Every structure is written in C-alpha cells, then in structure tokens.
Amino acid sequence: MAQVWIMEREGDSWGAPKHLGMGMMPTTSDKGNIFIGSKIFKLAGDKLVEAGDLDFDTSVPMNERLMREHTCIASDESYHIFDFKENLYVSFRTKDGTWGRPIDLSQRLNLPEGEILPTLSPDKKYFFFCNRGDIYWVSSKIIEELRPTE
C-alpha cells in the first residue's frame, strides 16, 4: 500500500516531509478536504483524520455503487472521477450531498479497458488519465457534457 506525505512551503523552499498515513493518489478540494479512494479526510496537525465517506444516493442501485480505487475530486466538490476495474467513471453530487449514479467515461473515451489514475489540471480545463502505460489528456468539457441538468 502506498503512503501519503506532505511538505509545507517555508518561504522559497520546502519544509521536512511529514508522513500522514496509508493511501494512494490523494486529491484535495477548495474546502481543504482530502479524498483517498472512497474516504474523506481532514488534516489535523500532522495526521489524517477520517471525516466521512463518498456515499451514493439511495436511488443508485446497489450493483452500481462501485468501489472507488483512485479518486479525483473537482475542487468545488461538485463531481469526482474514479477508476474501478480499469474503467473510469464520473459521479456528480446530488442536492442532498450524496453522489449520483456513476457514468462510464471509458465508453465515451472509446478506449480499451485499462484506464486508471484520473486527475484534473489545476485550471480544470483538462482531464488526465493513464491507459495501458500511456498518459492521455482530453478537455474536461467531456465531464461537463455529462452533468445532469436537474
């Protein structure tokens, strides 16, 4: 299992690395939440403290409540992209704060199975992922086109 570390900026350089715990591919939101897999964490001093789960809306059938292997959260927490069994999915936040039905991005991207490790560019214009050892990027408009209109 991978480890999560942080380094704080100290003027023009970086401070000493601090070990936070187990996890892989952490992503953060503007609210300061840290997302690893299907868990939400907060930073409390030098420790990661579990703050909740990415719960699916009750309307999502049980067989569609996929485990999140690597999660990338939008900075405003309105959606997250994740991989499950080497396919990419996006799920949008519902009005009650839970997560809607996962939408299969892999079909939209028209690539063979093997997509993992989703991430967004800092300006939110591009969506990056790995596929069978190569790195791909597409416009993040593909995600916005799938956003529910309700």
N, CA, C and O atoms as a GROMACS GRO file, in nm:
protein
  600
    1MET      N    1   0.085  -0.118   0.000
    1MET     CA    2   0.000   0.000   0.000
    1MET      C    3   0.089   0.124   0.000
    1MET      O    4   0.196   0.124   0.061
    2ALA      N    5   0.045   0.225  -0.067
    2ALA     CA    6   0.121   0.350  -0.079
    2ALA      C    7   0.108   0.434   0.048
    2ALA      O    8   0.020   0.412   0.131
    3GLN      N    9   0.195   0.527   0.060
    3GLN     CA   10   0.199   0.617   0.176
    3GLN      C   11   0.167   0.760   0.133
    3GLN      O   12   0.195   0.798   0.019
    4VAL      N   13   0.108   0.839   0.223
    4VAL     CA   14   0.078   0.979   0.197
    4VAL      C   15   0.171   1.065   0.282
    4VAL      O   16   0.182   1.047   0.404
    5TRP      N   17   0.238   1.158   0.216
    5TRP     CA   18   0.330   1.250   0.282
    5TRP      C   19   0.294   1.393   0.241
    5TRP      O   20   0.236   1.414   0.135
    6ILE      N   21   0.328   1.492   0.326
    6ILE     CA   22   0.313   1.632   0.288
    6ILE      C   23   0.442   1.705   0.320
    6ILE      O   24   0.523   1.663   0.402
    7MET      N   25   0.458   1.818   0.249
    7MET     CA   26   0.568   1.910   0.277
    7MET      C   27   0.507   2.050   0.274
    7MET      O   28   0.433   2.084   0.182
    8GLU      N   29   0.539   2.130   0.374
    8GLU     CA   30   0.486   2.266   0.380
    8GLU      C   31   0.586   2.364   0.321
    8GLU      O   32   0.707   2.350   0.336
    9ARG      N   33   0.531   2.465   0.254
    9ARG     CA   34   0.614   2.569   0.195
    9ARG      C   35   0.667   2.658   0.306
    9ARG      O   36   0.591   2.704   0.392
   10GLU      N   37   0.797   2.684   0.305
   10GLU     CA   38   0.862   2.771   0.404
   10GLU      C   39   0.942   2.875   0.327
   10GLU      O   40   1.060   2.853   0.297
   11GLY      N   41   0.879   2.987   0.296
   11GLY     CA   42   0.945   3.090   0.216
   11GLY      C   43   0.965   3.042   0.074
   11GLY      O   44   0.869   3.006   0.006
   12ASP      N   45   1.092   3.040   0.030
   12ASP     CA   46   1.123   2.996  -0.106
   12ASP      C   47   1.160   2.848  -0.114
   12ASP      O   48   1.198   2.799  -0.221
   13SER      N   49   1.150   2.777  -0.003
   13SER     CA   50   1.187   2.635  -0.003
   13SER      C   51   1.075   2.552   0.062
   13SER      O   52   0.969   2.604   0.097
   14TRP      N   53   1.102   2.423   0.076
   14TRP     CA   54   1.006   2.331   0.134
   14TRP      C   55   1.057   2.279   0.267
   14TRP      O   56   1.177   2.259   0.285
   15GLY      N   57   0.965   2.258   0.360
   15GLY     CA   58   0.999   2.203   0.490
   15GLY      C   59   1.023   2.054   0.481
   15GLY      O   60   1.022   1.995   0.373
   16ALA      N   61   1.046   1.994   0.595
   16ALA     CA   62   1.072   1.850   0.602
   16ALA      C   63   0.945   1.771   0.570
   16ALA      O   64   0.835   1.814   0.605
   17PRO      N   65   0.959   1.657   0.503
   17PRO     CA   66   0.841   1.575   0.475
   17PRO      C   67   0.780   1.519   0.603
   17PRO      O   68   0.852   1.482   0.696
   18LYS      N   69   0.645   1.513   0.605
   18LYS     CA   70   0.573   1.458   0.720
   18LYS      C   71   0.486   1.344   0.670
   18LYS      O   72   0.409   1.358   0.575
   19HIS      N   73   0.499   1.230   0.736
   19HIS     CA   74   0.419   1.113   0.700
   19HIS      C   75   0.279   1.127   0.759
   19HIS      O   76   0.264   1.151   0.878
   20LEU      N   77   0.176   1.112   0.672
   20LEU     CA   78   0.038   1.124   0.719
   20LEU      C   79  -0.031   0.990   0.736
   20LEU      O   80  -0.123   0.978   0.816
   21GLY      N   81   0.011   0.891   0.663
   21GLY     CA   82  -0.055   0.761   0.676
   21GLY      C   83  -0.059   0.686   0.545
   21GLY      O   84   0.009   0.720   0.448
   22MET      N   85  -0.143   0.584   0.544
   22MET     CA   86  -0.158   0.498   0.427
   22MET      C   87  -0.255   0.562   0.327
   22MET      O   88  -0.344   0.637   0.366
   23GLY      N   89  -0.237   0.532   0.200
   23GLY     CA   90  -0.328   0.581   0.098
   23GLY      C   91  -0.256   0.595  -0.034
   23GLY      O   92  -0.134   0.582  -0.043
   24MET      N   93  -0.334   0.621  -0.138
   24MET     CA   94  -0.276   0.637  -0.270
   24MET      C   95  -0.356   0.739  -0.348
   24MET      O   96  -0.479   0.742  -0.340
   25MET      N   97  -0.288   0.823  -0.420
   25MET     CA   98  -0.350   0.923  -0.507
   25MET      C   99  -0.444   1.017  -0.432
   25MET      O  100  -0.560   1.029  -0.471
   26PRO      N  101  -0.398   1.084  -0.327
   26PRO     CA  102  -0.487   1.179  -0.259
   26PRO      C  103  -0.517   1.298  -0.349
   26PRO      O  104  -0.434   1.338  -0.430
   27THR      N  105  -0.634   1.352  -0.334
   27THR     CA  106  -0.674   1.472  -0.406
   27THR      C  107  -0.747   1.564  -0.308
   27THR      O  108  -0.812   1.516  -0.215
   28THR      N  109  -0.735   1.694  -0.327
   28THR     CA  110  -0.793   1.787  -0.231
   28THR      C  111  -0.894   1.879  -0.298
   28THR      O  112  -0.893   1.899  -0.420
   29SER      N  113  -0.980   1.935  -0.214
   29SER     CA  114  -1.080   2.031  -0.263
   29SER      C  115  -1.050   2.169  -0.207
   29SER      O  116  -0.964   2.184  -0.120
   30ASP      N  117  -1.121   2.268  -0.256
   30ASP     CA  118  -1.105   2.405  -0.205
   30ASP      C  119  -1.144   2.416  -0.058
   30ASP      O  120  -1.100   2.507   0.012
   31LYS      N  121  -1.226   2.322  -0.010
   31LYS     CA  122  -1.269   2.322   0.129
   31LYS      C  123  -1.163   2.263   0.222
   31LYS      O  124  -1.179   2.265   0.344
   32GLY      N  125  -1.055   2.210   0.165
   32GLY     CA  126  -0.950   2.151   0.246
   32GLY      C  127  -0.971   2.003   0.274
   32GLY      O  128  -0.893   1.942   0.347
   33ASN      N  129  -1.077   1.945   0.218
   33ASN     CA  130  -1.098   1.801   0.235
   33ASN      C  131  -0.998   1.724   0.148
   33ASN      O  132  -0.959   1.770   0.041
   34ILE      N  133  -0.958   1.608   0.197
   34ILE     CA  134  -0.864   1.522   0.126
   34ILE      C  135  -0.939   1.392   0.094
   34ILE      O  136  -1.000   1.331   0.183
   35PHE      N  137  -0.935   1.351  -0.031
   35PHE     CA  138  -1.008   1.233  -0.076
   35PHE      C  139  -0.909   1.125  -0.117
   35PHE      O  140  -0.819   1.148  -0.198
   36ILE      N  141  -0.926   1.007  -0.059
   36ILE     CA  142  -0.845   0.891  -0.094
   36ILE      C  143  -0.941   0.774  -0.109
   36ILE      O  144  -1.007   0.733  -0.013
   37GLY      N  145  -0.950   0.720  -0.231
   37GLY     CA  146  -1.046   0.613  -0.256
   37GLY      C  147  -1.188   0.664  -0.234
   37GLY      O  148  -1.228   0.762  -0.296
   38SER      N  149  -1.263   0.599  -0.145
   38SER     CA  150  -1.400   0.641  -0.117
   38SER      C  151  -1.412   0.710   0.018
   38SER      O  152  -1.523   0.729   0.069
   39LYS      N  153  -1.299   0.748   0.076
   39LYS     CA  154  -1.297   0.812   0.208
   39LYS      C  155  -1.263   0.960   0.198
   39LYS      O  156  -1.192   1.004   0.108
   40ILE      N  157  -1.316   1.037   0.294
   40ILE     CA  158  -1.287   1.180   0.307
   40ILE      C  159  -1.207   1.199   0.436
   40ILE      O  160  -1.243   1.144   0.540
   41PHE      N  161  -1.100   1.276   0.427
   41PHE     CA  162  -1.015   1.303   0.543
   41PHE      C  163  -0.998   1.453   0.562
   41PHE      O  164  -1.018   1.532   0.470
   42LYS      N  165  -0.960   1.490   0.681
   42LYS     CA  166  -0.919   1.625   0.715
   42LYS      C  167  -0.777   1.615   0.770
   42LYS      O  168  -0.738   1.511   0.824
   43LEU      N  169  -0.702   1.720   0.756
   43LEU     CA  170  -0.569   1.726   0.813
   43LEU      C  171  -0.581   1.790   0.951
   43LEU      O  172  -0.626   1.904   0.964
   44ALA      N  173  -0.541   1.717   1.053
   44ALA     CA  174  -0.544   1.766   1.191
   44ALA      C  175  -0.401   1.759   1.244
   44ALA      O  176  -0.354   1.653   1.285
   45GLY      N  177  -0.335   1.873   1.242
   45GLY     CA  178  -0.194   1.874   1.281
   45GLY      C  179  -0.115   1.797   1.178
   45GLY      O  180  -0.115   1.832   1.060
   46ASP      N  181  -0.047   1.693   1.222
   46ASP     CA  182   0.033   1.609   1.133
   46ASP      C  183  -0.034   1.474   1.103
   46ASP      O  184   0.034   1.378   1.067
   47LYS      N  185  -0.165   1.468   1.118
   47LYS     CA  186  -0.234   1.340   1.098
   47LYS      C  187  -0.355   1.357   1.006
   47LYS      O  188  -0.420   1.462   1.003
   48LEU      N  189  -0.383   1.250   0.931
   48LEU     CA  190  -0.506   1.243   0.854
   48LEU      C  191  -0.615   1.188   0.946
   48LEU      O  192  -0.597   1.084   1.009
   49VAL      N  193  -0.727   1.258   0.953
   49VAL     CA  194  -0.839   1.214   1.035
   49VAL      C  195  -0.957   1.187   0.943
   49VAL      O  196  -0.996   1.273   0.864
   50GLU      N  197  -1.013   1.068   0.952
   50GLU     CA  198  -1.126   1.032   0.867
   50GLU      C  199  -1.246   1.121   0.900
   50GLU      O  200  -1.282   1.139   1.016
   51ALA      N  201  -1.308   1.178   0.794
   51ALA     CA  202  -1.419   1.272   0.812
   51ALA      C  203  -1.547   1.224   0.743
   51ALA      O  204  -1.648   1.294   0.747
   52GLY      N  205  -1.544   1.107   0.680
   52GLY     CA  206  -1.666   1.057   0.616
   52GLY      C  207  -1.636   0.973   0.495
   52GLY      O  208  -1.521   0.940   0.465
   53ASP      N  209  -1.744   0.939   0.425
   53ASP     CA  210  -1.736   0.856   0.305
   53ASP      C  211  -1.803   0.927   0.188
   53ASP      O  212  -1.886   1.016   0.208
   54LEU      N  213  -1.767   0.886   0.068
   54LEU     CA  214  -1.836   0.932  -0.052
   54LEU      C  215  -1.957   0.840  -0.070
   54LEU      O  216  -1.950   0.742  -0.144
   55ASP      N  217  -2.067   0.872  -0.004
   55ASP     CA  218  -2.186   0.787  -0.006
   55ASP      C  219  -2.269   0.811  -0.131
   55ASP      O  220  -2.291   0.925  -0.171
   56PHE      N  221  -2.315   0.701  -0.191
   56PHE     CA  222  -2.405   0.711  -0.306
   56PHE      C  223  -2.545   0.747  -0.260
   56PHE      O  224  -2.586   0.713  -0.149
   57ASP      N  225  -2.618   0.816  -0.346
   57ASP     CA  226  -2.758   0.847  -0.323
   57ASP      C  227  -2.835   0.715  -0.311
   57ASP      O  228  -2.799   0.616  -0.375
   58THR      N  229  -2.940   0.714  -0.230
   58THR     CA  230  -3.018   0.590  -0.211
   58THR      C  231  -3.085   0.544  -0.340
   58THR      O  232  -3.123   0.428  -0.351
   59SER      N  233  -3.100   0.634  -0.438
   59SER     CA  234  -3.162   0.595  -0.566
   59SER      C  235  -3.067   0.514  -0.654
   59SER      O  236  -3.112   0.454  -0.752
   60VAL      N  237  -2.938   0.512  -0.622
   60VAL     CA  238  -2.841   0.436  -0.702
   60VAL      C  239  -2.851   0.289  -0.661
   60VAL      O  240  -2.830   0.256  -0.544
   61PRO      N  241  -2.884   0.200  -0.757
   61PRO     CA  242  -2.895   0.057  -0.724
   61PRO      C  243  -2.765   0.004  -0.663
   61PRO      O  244  -2.656   0.049  -0.697
   62MET      N  245  -2.778  -0.092  -0.574
   62MET     CA  246  -2.661  -0.148  -0.505
   62MET      C  247  -2.554  -0.198  -0.602
   62MET      O  248  -2.435  -0.182  -0.576
   63ASN      N  249  -2.595  -0.260  -0.713
   63ASN     CA  250  -2.496  -0.314  -0.807
   63ASN      C  251  -2.424  -0.206  -0.885
   63ASN      O  252  -2.329  -0.236  -0.958
   64GLU      N  253  -2.467  -0.079  -0.873
   64GLU     CA  254  -2.399   0.032  -0.940
   64GLU      C  255  -2.319   0.118  -0.842
   64GLU      O  256  -2.261   0.219  -0.883
   65ARG      N  257  -2.315   0.080  -0.718
   65ARG     CA  258  -2.237   0.153  -0.617
   65ARG      C  259  -2.095   0.099  -0.619
   65ARG      O  260  -2.057   0.016  -0.535
   66LEU      N  261  -2.019   0.146  -0.714
   66LEU     CA  262  -1.886   0.093  -0.739
   66LEU      C  263  -1.785   0.141  -0.635
   66LEU      O  264  -1.794   0.253  -0.585
   67MET      N  265  -1.690   0.055  -0.604
   67MET     CA  266  -1.580   0.093  -0.516
   67MET      C  267  -1.489   0.190  -0.591
   67MET      O  268  -1.461   0.171  -0.710
   68ARG      N  269  -1.444   0.292  -0.525
   68ARG     CA  270  -1.353   0.388  -0.588
   68ARG      C  271  -1.211   0.346  -0.557
   68ARG      O  272  -1.171   0.336  -0.440
   69GLU      N  273  -1.134   0.320  -0.661
   69GLU     CA  274  -0.996   0.279  -0.640
   69GLU      C  275  -0.905   0.401  -0.632
   69GLU      O  276  -0.827   0.412  -0.537
   70HIS      N  277  -0.912   0.490  -0.727
   70HIS     CA  278  -0.835   0.615  -0.726
   70HIS      C  279  -0.934   0.727  -0.758
   70HIS      O  280  -0.997   0.726  -0.864
   71THR      N  281  -0.948   0.821  -0.667
   71THR     CA  282  -1.048   0.927  -0.679
   71THR      C  283  -0.983   1.060  -0.709
   71THR      O  284  -0.879   1.094  -0.652
   72CYS      N  285  -1.044   1.136  -0.799
   72CYS     CA  286  -1.004   1.273  -0.825
   72CYS      C  287  -1.128   1.360  -0.806
   72CYS      O  288  -1.226   1.346  -0.878
   73ILE      N  289  -1.123   1.448  -0.708
   73ILE     CA  290  -1.238   1.533  -0.676
   73ILE      C  291  -1.225   1.667  -0.748
   73ILE      O  292  -1.115   1.721  -0.759
   74ALA      N  293  -1.336   1.720  -0.798
   74ALA     CA  294  -1.335   1.856  -0.852
   74ALA      C  295  -1.310   1.951  -0.735
   74ALA      O  296  -1.355   1.924  -0.624
   75SER      N  297  -1.241   2.059  -0.759
   75SER     CA  298  -1.204   2.149  -0.648
   75SER      C  299  -1.326   2.203  -0.574
   75SER      O  300  -1.317   2.233  -0.455
   76ASP      N  301  -1.442   2.215  -0.644
   76ASP     CA  302  -1.563   2.261  -0.577
   76ASP      C  303  -1.648   2.146  -0.521
   76ASP      O  304  -1.757   2.168  -0.470
   77GLU      N  305  -1.597   2.024  -0.532
   77GLU     CA  306  -1.662   1.902  -0.484
   77GLU      C  307  -1.796   1.874  -0.553
   77GLU      O  308  -1.881   1.806  -0.496
   78SER      N  309  -1.815   1.924  -0.673
   78SER     CA  310  -1.941   1.901  -0.745
   78SER      C  311  -1.942   1.767  -0.818
   78SER      O  312  -2.049   1.715  -0.850
   79TYR      N  313  -1.825   1.711  -0.844
   79TYR     CA  314  -1.816   1.579  -0.906
   79TYR      C  315  -1.683   1.516  -0.870
   79TYR      O  316  -1.589   1.584  -0.828
   80HIS      N  317  -1.676   1.386  -0.888
   80HIS     CA  318  -1.548   1.317  -0.874
   80HIS      C  319  -1.538   1.212  -0.983
   80HIS      O  320  -1.637   1.153  -1.028
   81ILE      N  321  -1.414   1.190  -1.025
   81ILE     CA  322  -1.380   1.091  -1.126
   81ILE      C  323  -1.305   0.981  -1.052
   81ILE      O  324  -1.221   1.009  -0.966
   82PHE      N  325  -1.334   0.857  -1.087
   82PHE     CA  326  -1.264   0.747  -1.020
   82PHE      C  327  -1.249   0.631  -1.116
   82PHE      O  328  -1.318   0.622  -1.218
   83ASP      N  329  -1.157   0.542  -1.081
   83ASP     CA  330  -1.144   0.420  -1.161
   83ASP      C  331  -1.191   0.301  -1.078
   83ASP      O  332  -1.177   0.297  -0.956
   84PHE      N  333  -1.247   0.206  -1.150
   84PHE     CA  334  -1.292   0.080  -1.091
   84PHE      C  335  -1.270  -0.027  -1.196
   84PHE      O  336  -1.324  -0.019  -1.306
   85LYS      N  337  -1.190  -0.128  -1.161
   85LYS     CA  338  -1.158  -0.237  -1.253
   85LYS      C  339  -1.111  -0.185  -1.389
   85LYS      O  340  -1.154  -0.233  -1.494
   86GLU      N  341  -1.022  -0.086  -1.384
   86GLU     CA  342  -0.957  -0.028  -1.502
   86GLU      C  343  -1.054   0.038  -1.601
   86GLU      O  344  -1.030   0.038  -1.722
   87ASN      N  345  -1.162   0.092  -1.548
   87ASN     CA  346  -1.253   0.177  -1.625
   87ASN      C  347  -1.274   0.305  -1.545
   87ASN      O  348  -1.273   0.302  -1.422
   88LEU      N  349  -1.294   0.415  -1.615
   88LEU     CA  350  -1.314   0.544  -1.550
   88LEU      C  351  -1.463   0.578  -1.542
   88LEU      O  352  -1.541   0.548  -1.633
   89TYR      N  353  -1.500   0.641  -1.431
   89TYR     CA  354  -1.638   0.682  -1.408
   89TYR      C  355  -1.639   0.823  -1.352
   89TYR      O  356  -1.541   0.867  -1.291
   90VAL      N  357  -1.750   0.895  -1.372
   90VAL     CA  358  -1.772   1.023  -1.307
   90VAL      C  359  -1.904   1.013  -1.233
   90VAL      O  360  -1.999   0.952  -1.281
   91SER      N  361  -1.908   1.074  -1.117
   91SER     CA  362  -2.030   1.079  -1.037
   91SER      C  363  -2.048   1.224  -0.991
   91SER      O  364  -1.953   1.287  -0.946
   92PHE      N  365  -2.170   1.274  -1.004
   92PHE     CA  366  -2.199   1.413  -0.967
   92PHE      C  367  -2.270   1.417  -0.832
   92PHE      O  368  -2.346   1.328  -0.796
   93ARG      N  369  -2.241   1.524  -0.757
   93ARG     CA  370  -2.304   1.543  -0.626
   93ARG      C  371  -2.452   1.574  -0.648
   93ARG      O  372  -2.489   1.651  -0.736
   94THR      N  373  -2.537   1.512  -0.564
   94THR     CA  374  -2.680   1.538  -0.569
   94THR      C  375  -2.714   1.654  -0.475
   94THR      O  376  -2.628   1.701  -0.400
   95LYS      N  377  -2.839   1.698  -0.479
   95LYS     CA  378  -2.881   1.811  -0.395
   95LYS      C  379  -2.865   1.783  -0.246
   95LYS      O  380  -2.843   1.876  -0.168
   96ASP      N  381  -2.877   1.655  -0.206
   96ASP     CA  382  -2.866   1.623  -0.063
   96ASP      C  383  -2.722   1.595  -0.019
   96ASP      O  384  -2.698   1.558   0.096
   97GLY      N  385  -2.625   1.614  -0.110
   97GLY     CA  386  -2.484   1.598  -0.075
   97GLY      C  387  -2.428   1.460  -0.098
   97GLY      O  388  -2.308   1.438  -0.081
   98THR      N  389  -2.512   1.364  -0.139
   98THR     CA  390  -2.463   1.231  -0.171
   98THR      C  391  -2.419   1.230  -0.318
   98THR      O  392  -2.416   1.334  -0.383
   99TRP      N  393  -2.385   1.112  -0.368
   99TRP     CA  394  -2.332   1.101  -0.504
   99TRP      C  395  -2.426   1.022  -0.594
   99TRP      O  396  -2.478   0.918  -0.555
  100GLY      N  397  -2.445   1.074  -0.716
  100GLY     CA  398  -2.534   1.012  -0.812
  100GLY      C  399  -2.474   0.891  -0.880
  100GLY      O  400  -2.360   0.851  -0.853
  101ARG      N  401  -2.553   0.833  -0.968
  101ARG     CA  402  -2.516   0.712  -1.042
  101ARG      C  403  -2.385   0.735  -1.119
  101ARG      O  404  -2.371   0.836  -1.187
  102PRO      N  405  -2.290   0.643  -1.108
  102PRO     CA  406  -2.165   0.655  -1.183
  102PRO      C  407  -2.192   0.647  -1.334
  102PRO      O  408  -2.269   0.563  -1.380
  103ILE      N  409  -2.128   0.736  -1.408
  103ILE     CA  410  -2.140   0.739  -1.554
  103ILE      C  411  -2.008   0.689  -1.610
  103ILE      O  412  -1.901   0.737  -1.572
  104ASP      N  413  -2.014   0.593  -1.700
  104ASP     CA  414  -1.895   0.530  -1.757
  104ASP      C  415  -1.826   0.624  -1.856
  104ASP      O  416  -1.875   0.646  -1.967
  105LEU      N  417  -1.712   0.678  -1.816
  105LEU     CA  418  -1.633   0.764  -1.904
  105LEU      C  419  -1.555   0.684  -2.007
  105LEU      O  420  -1.526   0.734  -2.116
  106SER      N  421  -1.520   0.561  -1.974
  106SER     CA  422  -1.440   0.479  -2.064
  106SER      C  423  -1.511   0.458  -2.197
  106SER      O  424  -1.447   0.460  -2.302
  107GLN      N  425  -1.642   0.439  -2.193
  107GLN     CA  426  -1.718   0.425  -2.318
  107GLN      C  427  -1.711   0.554  -2.400
  107GLN      O  428  -1.695   0.549  -2.522
  108ARG      N  429  -1.724   0.669  -2.332
  108ARG     CA  430  -1.718   0.798  -2.400
  108ARG      C  431  -1.581   0.824  -2.462
  108ARG      O  432  -1.571   0.887  -2.567
  109LEU      N  433  -1.476   0.775  -2.397
  109LEU     CA  434  -1.340   0.796  -2.445
  109LEU      C  435  -1.304   0.699  -2.557
  109LEU      O  436  -1.206   0.720  -2.629
  110ASN      N  437  -1.383   0.593  -2.571
  110ASN     CA  438  -1.365   0.494  -2.677
  110ASN      C  439  -1.224   0.433  -2.675
  110ASN      O  440  -1.157   0.423  -2.778
  111LEU      N  441  -1.181   0.392  -2.556
  111LEU     CA  442  -1.052   0.328  -2.541
  111LEU      C  443  -1.072   0.188  -2.482
  111LEU      O  444  -1.172   0.163  -2.415
  112PRO      N  445  -0.978   0.098  -2.507
  112PRO     CA  446  -0.990  -0.035  -2.446
  112PRO      C  447  -0.972  -0.024  -2.295
  112PRO      O  448  -0.916   0.074  -2.245
  113GLU      N  449  -1.020  -0.124  -2.223
  113GLU     CA  450  -1.003  -0.124  -2.077
  113GLU      C  451  -0.858  -0.100  -2.041
  113GLU      O  452  -0.767  -0.136  -2.115
  114GLY      N  453  -0.839  -0.038  -1.927
  114GLY     CA  454  -0.705  -0.011  -1.880
  114GLY      C  455  -0.688   0.132  -1.831
  114GLY      O  456  -0.576   0.174  -1.802
  115GLU      N  457  -0.798   0.208  -1.820
  115GLU     CA  458  -0.788   0.347  -1.774
  115GLU      C  459  -0.780   0.351  -1.622
  115GLU      O  460  -0.862   0.289  -1.553
  116ILE      N  461  -0.683   0.423  -1.572
  116ILE     CA  462  -0.666   0.438  -1.427
  116ILE      C  463  -0.609   0.577  -1.397
  116ILE      O  464  -0.570   0.651  -1.487
  117LEU      N  465  -0.606   0.608  -1.270
  117LEU     CA  466  -0.539   0.728  -1.215
  117LEU      C  467  -0.589   0.860  -1.275
  117LEU      O  468  -0.511   0.933  -1.335
  118PRO      N  469  -0.718   0.891  -1.259
  118PRO     CA  470  -0.770   1.018  -1.312
  118PRO      C  471  -0.718   1.138  -1.233
  118PRO      O  472  -0.697   1.129  -1.112
  119THR      N  473  -0.697   1.248  -1.303
  119THR     CA  474  -0.660   1.373  -1.238
  119THR      C  475  -0.703   1.490  -1.326
  119THR      O  476  -0.721   1.474  -1.447
  120LEU      N  477  -0.719   1.605  -1.265
  120LEU     CA  478  -0.757   1.727  -1.337
  120LEU      C  479  -0.642   1.826  -1.332
  120LEU      O  480  -0.566   1.830  -1.235
  121SER      N  481  -0.629   1.906  -1.438
  121SER     CA  482  -0.526   2.010  -1.438
  121SER      C  483  -0.567   2.119  -1.337
  121SER      O  484  -0.685   2.134  -1.308
  122PRO      N  485  -0.470   2.193  -1.285
  122PRO     CA  486  -0.503   2.297  -1.187
  122PRO      C  487  -0.605   2.400  -1.237
  122PRO      O  488  -0.684   2.453  -1.159
  123ASP      N  489  -0.604   2.427  -1.368
  123ASP     CA  490  -0.701   2.524  -1.422
  123ASP      C  491  -0.835   2.458  -1.458
  123ASP      O  492  -0.926   2.525  -1.507
  124LYS      N  493  -0.847   2.328  -1.433
  124LYS     CA  494  -0.968   2.248  -1.453
  124LYS      C  495  -1.010   2.236  -1.600
  124LYS      O  496  -1.122   2.195  -1.629
  125LYS      N  497  -0.921   2.270  -1.692
  125LYS     CA  498  -0.954   2.263  -1.834
  125LYS      C  499  -0.929   2.125  -1.894
  125LYS      O  500  -0.986   2.090  -1.997
  126TYR      N  501  -0.842   2.046  -1.829
  126TYR     CA  502  -0.802   1.917  -1.886
  126TYR      C  503  -0.816   1.805  -1.784
  126TYR      O  504  -0.801   1.825  -1.663
  127PHE      N  505  -0.845   1.689  -1.836
  127PHE     CA  506  -0.862   1.568  -1.759
  127PHE      C  507  -0.756   1.469  -1.807
  127PHE      O  508  -0.750   1.438  -1.926
  128PHE      N  509  -0.674   1.421  -1.716
  128PHE     CA  510  -0.563   1.330  -1.747
  128PHE      C  511  -0.593   1.192  -1.690
  128PHE      O  512  -0.663   1.179  -1.590
  129PHE      N  513  -0.540   1.088  -1.755
  129PHE     CA  514  -0.553   0.953  -1.705
  129PHE      C  515  -0.448   0.865  -1.774
  129PHE      O  516  -0.392   0.903  -1.876
  130CYS      N  517  -0.424   0.749  -1.717
  130CYS     CA  518  -0.334   0.651  -1.777
  130CYS      C  519  -0.418   0.543  -1.845
  130CYS      O  520  -0.525   0.507  -1.797
  131ASN      N  521  -0.366   0.494  -1.956
  131ASN     CA  522  -0.429   0.382  -2.024
  131ASN      C  523  -0.319   0.291  -2.075
  131ASN      O  524  -0.242   0.328  -2.164
  132ARG      N  525  -0.312   0.172  -2.016
  132ARG     CA  526  -0.214   0.072  -2.058
  132ARG      C  527  -0.072   0.128  -2.066
  132ARG      O  528   0.001   0.099  -2.160
  133GLY      N  529  -0.034   0.206  -1.966
  133GLY     CA  530   0.102   0.257  -1.957
  133GLY      C  531   0.126   0.391  -2.023
  133GLY      O  532   0.233   0.449  -2.006
  134ASP      N  533   0.029   0.443  -2.100
  134ASP     CA  534   0.045   0.574  -2.164
  134ASP      C  535  -0.041   0.677  -2.091
  134ASP      O  536  -0.143   0.643  -2.030
  135ILE      N  537   0.001   0.803  -2.098
  135ILE     CA  538  -0.075   0.912  -2.037
  135ILE      C  539  -0.155   0.982  -2.146
  135ILE      O  540  -0.102   1.017  -2.251
  136TYR      N  541  -0.284   1.001  -2.119
  136TYR     CA  542  -0.374   1.069  -2.212
  136TYR      C  543  -0.430   1.193  -2.144
  136TYR      O  544  -0.435   1.202  -2.022
  137TRP      N  545  -0.473   1.288  -2.225
  137TRP     CA  546  -0.546   1.403  -2.172
  137TRP      C  547  -0.651   1.444  -2.273
  137TRP      O  548  -0.631   1.435  -2.394
  138VAL      N  549  -0.763   1.490  -2.219
  138VAL     CA  550  -0.874   1.539  -2.300
  138VAL      C  551  -0.930   1.664  -2.233
  138VAL      O  552  -0.900   1.691  -2.117
  139SER      N  553  -1.009   1.738  -2.307
  139SER     CA  554  -1.076   1.854  -2.249
  139SER      C  555  -1.171   1.808  -2.139
  139SER      O  556  -1.239   1.707  -2.155
  140SER      N  557  -1.176   1.881  -2.030
  140SER     CA  558  -1.268   1.845  -1.923
  140SER      C  559  -1.413   1.876  -1.961
  140SER      O  560  -1.504   1.850  -1.883
  141LYS      N  561  -1.434   1.932  -2.080
  141LYS     CA  562  -1.571   1.954  -2.127
  141LYS      C  563  -1.646   1.822  -2.138
  141LYS      O  564  -1.769   1.820  -2.127
  142ILE      N  565  -1.574   1.712  -2.158
  142ILE     CA  566  -1.639   1.581  -2.166
  142ILE      C  567  -1.716   1.552  -2.037
  142ILE      O  568  -1.821   1.488  -2.040
  143ILE      N  569  -1.666   1.599  -1.925
  143ILE     CA  570  -1.732   1.578  -1.797
  143ILE      C  571  -1.853   1.670  -1.784
  143ILE      O  572  -1.961   1.627  -1.744
  144GLU      N  573  -1.834   1.797  -1.819
  144GLU     CA  574  -1.944   1.893  -1.810
  144GLU      C  575  -2.061   1.855  -1.899
  144GLU      O  576  -2.176   1.882  -1.865
  145GLU      N  577  -2.033   1.791  -2.012
  145GLU     CA  578  -2.141   1.747  -2.102
  145GLU      C  579  -2.226   1.638  -2.039
  145GLU      O  580  -2.340   1.618  -2.079
  146LEU      N  581  -2.172   1.568  -1.940
  146LEU     CA  582  -2.246   1.461  -1.874
  146LEU      C  583  -2.318   1.506  -1.748
  146LEU      O  584  -2.394   1.429  -1.689
  147ARG      N  585  -2.295   1.631  -1.706
  147ARG     CA  586  -2.355   1.681  -1.581
  147ARG      C  587  -2.509   1.681  -1.596
  147ARG      O  588  -2.562   1.733  -1.694
  148PRO      N  589  -2.579   1.623  -1.496
  148PRO     CA  590  -2.726   1.626  -1.500
  148PRO      C  591  -2.778   1.770  -1.499
  148PRO      O  592  -2.718   1.858  -1.438
  149THR      N  593  -2.889   1.792  -1.566
  149THR     CA  594  -2.945   1.928  -1.577
  149THR      C  595  -3.045   1.961  -1.470
  149THR      O  596  -3.090   2.076  -1.463
  150GLU      N  597  -3.083   1.867  -1.386
  150GLU     CA  598  -3.184   1.893  -1.284
  150GLU      C  599  -3.137   1.987  -1.178
  150GLU      O  600  -3.212   2.018  -1.086
   0.00000   0.00000   0.00000
